[in-house]
């Protein structure tokens, strides 16, 4: 890890202090009410979550599944090996980290729900009219600059080499998000409705958040965030040319993705969102609008599954060598797994409903071993691959 720059660290701390000073100045000097304070803090909560998600994409260490034991979207990418370098001045992005980065979207959804509830039920939220709006805009710019600076230091000092995709979402950072995005809106709305006033509530919340922010920008690690996890065990690719190479069928990848996308759209947690939105639309606009909403949301989720499937196995080719079968991702230029041929007890070939429309040009190959089974999906010419493996 590159040594920290003291000047950069001091400027980051100064920005954190300035960010926390903006709502205090607004309330004490410009008589801000609840609404502008909430807008500013929601912007910061979104910035926190977004920054953590971006940092998660760069994290080098794998996640300890036994330690966390959580379910995230796009589970099938968690075992993906290899990385993609978009530009030279940024670290490589690891596809296996994408599920954890996207999982933060549920926090953003929660922030939106709280925002709607507070905005709708606070007795006198205030407004953004007059000189209030420029103050909020200035505060928002300071927030964005503060988090951009911290992200820049994360990249410059190569801290991503010592983080996993979940350790970037540190406990103290989540504490700041909870304070900024959830605690202040609830406490502020309660104080406003009870006529207590915002000043005392804001002072307590700002003090707590300031501690979390200072810890966030002055600490290089999140002690206790997870056990030490070493890099993935290397997979050896034999020298020389393989006996045969069989890839995946792009038509099969697309059809498989669409079918899986429709299924996932109807199951939790996305299914709950589809039901909630469609019921709301139905209550306001009628049955036809509700059905149309369901169709649109399910179709949208199915289409979104296509790039995920192409990333997961669309560029994978199966190389059969004398002693081993290797799954190799051409796009990521990295082996995904290998199976010794003498360990394969049975090879089974199957075809799905979709493949029957294409004369069974693609199908599934299962390499059965005593302890597990490797499933090779949408293989182009599965019979040919099976013949070579069992030869």
N, C-alpha and C positions, 0 to 999 in steps of 0.2 A: 504494500500500500504506500502511495506517495505521501510524503510528510505534509501535514496540514500547514496552510498558509495563515500565520497569525493575523495579518492584516485583513485577509478575507474573512476569517472567523469573527474578528471584531466588527466588521461591517455587517455581517449576517446577524450578529447579536443586536447591533444597533437598529437594524431594520425590524427585528422581532419586537424590540421595545417600542419602536415607533408605531408598529401595527397595533399594539395594545393601547397606545396613547390616543389614537384617533377617536375611538368611541367615547373615551373620557372627555376629550376636548369638545366633542360634539354635544355631549349631554350638559357639561358644566358651562361651556362658553357660548354655545349656540342653541341651547334649550331643545336639543333633539328629544323626540319622544321614542316610543318603542320601535316603530316601523323602520326608520333609517338604521338603527342599531342592529336590528335583525337582518336587514339586507346585507350589511357589511359583514356580519358574522357568518351568514350563510355562504357568502362568497369565499370567506376564508376556509370554511369547512370543506367546500367543494375543492378549493386549491390544495388543501391537505390531502384529500383522498386521491385527487388526480396526480399529485406529485408522488405519493406512495405507489400508485399503480405504475407510473413510468419507471420508477426505481426498481420495481419488482421485475420488469421485463429484462433488465440488465443483470439481475442477480445471478452469480455464477454457481453458487452451491445448490445442490438439489435439496428439495424439501424432505424432511423426515416424516414419512407417512405414518409410521408407528407412533410418533410423538403427537402429531396433530389429529389424525384420524377424522378428517372432515371431508364433506362432499362439496365439490365446486363444479361450476359449469364446464363443459368441454373436457370431461374427465379423461377422454381417450388421448388427449395431448400431454398428460402428465408424465408419461413414460417416453416422450419423444426426445431423441438425442440430436445433438447438433445445434447450430446457431446460424443466424443470418446477419451479415454486416450491411447496413443500409448506406452509411456514409463513413468515411475514414475517421472523422473526428468524434464519432460516438462508439460506445462499446457494442459488441454484438448482442443481438436480441435472441433470447432462447424461447422457442415456441412452447416448451413445457411450462413456462412461467405465465403464459397467456391466460389460463383458467383462473389463476390467483389474482392477476391484475383486473380481469373482468368481474371477478366476484365482488369487487368494491362497488359495482353498480347498484347492489342492493342497499348500500349505505346512502348513495345518492338518492335512491328512491325513497328511503326513510326520511331523508332531509326534506324532500319535496312534500311528503305527507304532512310532516310537522309544520312546514311553511304554510300550507293551505289551511290547516286547522287553526294555527295561531292568527293568521291574517283574517280568517273568517269569524273568530270568536273573541278576539281582543276588543275591549270596549272602545278604546280610543287609540288606535294604532299610530296616529300621526300621519304625515304625508312626506312626499319627496319634493314638494314644491319649493319655489324660491331658492334660497341659498343652501338648502339642505342637499339637493341633488349634486351640485359641484363638490361638496364635502364628501359625499359617499363615493363619487367617482375618484377623487384623489385617494381616499382610503383604499378603494379597490385596486388602484394602480400600485400602491405601496405593498398591498398583500401579494399581488402577482409578482412583483419584483423580488420580494423577500423569499418566496418559495422558488422562484427561478434561480436565485442566487444559491440557495441551499442545494438545489438539484445540480447546479453547475459544480459546486464543491464536491458533491457525491461522485460525480463523474471524474473530475480532475484528480481527486485523491484516490481514485480506484477503490472506493469503499465497497462497490458492488462485488468485488472479489471475495469479500468476507460475509456476504449476506445470501440468504435464500429468498425465494419469492415471497415468503410469509414474514421473515424477520424484518423486511423493510416496513411492514405494517406494525411498528413497535407499539408496545403497551402505552408508553407515554404519549406517542403521537395520537393514538386512538383516544386517550384521555382528553387531549386538546380538541379533537373532533367532537367528542361527546359534549364537552363544555360549550364549544362554540355553536354547534349545530342543534343540540337537543336541550341541554340544561338551561342555557340563557333564554331561548324562546319560551320554554314552559314556565320558568321562574319569572321572567319578565311579564308574560301575559297574566300570570296569577297576581303579581304585584300591581299591574296596571288595572286589572278588574277589581281588585280589592281596595284600590285607592291608596295603596301604600307608597307608590312612587317608584321610579326606576333607579334612582341614584344609588341607594344602599345595595340593591340587588346587583347592579352593574359593578359596583366596587368590589364585592366579594367574588363575583365570577371572573372579573378581569385579573384579580390577584391570583386566583387558582390557575387560570389559563397562562398567565405570565410565567409561572413556575414551570409548567409543562413545555412552553415554548423555549425557554432558556435551556432546559435539559435537552430538548430536541436538537438545538443548533450547536450545543457544546459537547455532546457525546458522540463518539465515532461508532459505537456499537450499542446494541440493545442487549445488555447482559441478561442471560436467562431466557432469551426469546425462544431458543430451541437448542437441542444438543448439537455438538459439533458433528457435522456430516461431511465426509470427504467427497471428492469428485466421483463421478460414475466409474465403475470398474471398466477398464478398456476392453473393447471387443476386437480381437485379432482377425484381420482379413488375410487369407492366404495369399502368398505371392503367385504370380502366374495367372493365366486366363482361366475363368470358370468353364466347366463342362457345358453349361447352358445358362442363359439369363432369360427370365420371364418377368414381364412387368404387369402392371394393372391396366385394366380397360377403362378409358375415360368415360365412356357411356355408362359403364357399371358404377363408377364412382359417383356420377351425377344422380343416377336413379336410386342408388343405395342411400345417398345423402338426402334426397327428397323424401323417401319413405321414412327414414329415421327422424327427419325434421318434423314431419307431420305427427309422428308418435310422441316426440318430446314436447310438441306444442300442446298436447292434450294431457300431459302428466305434470305433477307438481315439479318445480315451483311455477313454471311458465303457465301451466294450465290454470292456476289460481288467478294470474294476471289476466288471462284471456276471459275467464268467467267474470271477474270483477268489472273489467272494461265493458264487456258486451252487455251485462246487466244494466250498468249505468246508462249506456247508449239506448238500450231498449226502453228504460223508464222515461227517457226524455224524448226519443224520436220514434219509438214503436218497434214491432217485431221484425219487420224487414230490415231496418237499420241494424238491429242487434245481430241478426243472422249474417248480414254483410260484414259486420265487424269481426265476427268469429272467423269467417272465411278469409278475410284480409290478414288477420293476425296469424292464423295457422299457415297460410301461404307464405307470408313474410318470414316466419320462423323456418319453414322448410327451405326456402331459397337461401337463407343465411347459413344453412348447414353445408351448402356446396363448397364454399372456400375452406371451411373447416375440414371437410373430408379430403379435399385436395391437399391440404397441408398435412393431414394425418397419414394418409397412405397413397395419395394420388401420384407421387413421384417415387414410390418404393418399387424396387425391382428385386427379384429373388434369384440369388446367384448360387448355383449348385457346384461345389467343388468336390474333389475326391473324398474328403473326409467330413465335410461340413456344409450346411446350408446357411447362407447369410442373407438377411434382409438389409438392403442398402438404399438409403434415400439419396437420389441423385441431386435433388435441389439443395439439400443441406450438406451434401458431401460427407455423410456420416453413416456408419453401420448402426442399425437399430437393435438387432439381436442376431444370435447365431445358435444353431443346433447341430450337434455332432450326429452324423448320419447313422452311426452304430447305435445311438440311443433311440432312434425312431422305431417304434414297435409296429406302427401301422400308418398308412396314408389313405385318407378318405377324401373323395371328391364329391361335391354337391353343387347343385344349381338352384338359384332362387326363381321366383315367379318372373322377375324382370328379365332374366337371361333367356327365358323361353321365347321372348319376342325378337331376340337377336340370334336365333339358331344355336343357343347355348355356347356362344362365343366366349363367355366369361363365366366364372363360378368361384366356389370356395374350396380351398384345399386345407385339410386338417392334418397336421403332423402330430401323431399321437405318441406320447412317451409315457413311461411308467408313472411319473409324478405330475405331468401337466400336458396340455395340448396347445400347440401354436396354431392359430386360425389365420389363414392367408385369405383376405377378402378380395372379391372382384378380380381374380387372377385372369389374365389373358391366356387362353388355352390351358386350362387347369389339367387336362388329361396329359398333355405333353410334359408338364412339370412333374406330375405324379409318376410317370413312367421313368423319368431320369432319376428321381429320388430313390425309387425302389429297385433300380437296376443293380 
